[in-house]
């Protein structure tokens, strides 16, 4: 598997730890969107796409995020401590959508995504800079798969 393209969209609030959203294309065939570049204490790191964990209201069955205090559908109070714990006993509030399964892959992704971020950051300092759009359809890719 090769990373054949990384697109970077810089975040405008420079005070925030979140620095960019990225999309990564694998082998010119598969795209992973919503990869984040975050500034940590030891430099930049990559956070893979995830979703908030949810459960269902006991009264109406409506879907709610685990930190919600009231049901989005019926408005009734939700019971506390609905979160699931991981094997270390930590609260799990997000679930990965896509992620590398070994350290080598994670390091390869992080290296290429952070490099693309740094290049985009440098381009953003040039006169006439226009941010890249992450969701632009490619002209040569069919929009409908049959």
Helices and strands as residue ranges (DSSP letters): E 3-10, E 18-26, E 30-40, E 43-47, E 50-52, E 54-56, E 63-65, E 84-85, E 91-92, E 94-96, H 103-124
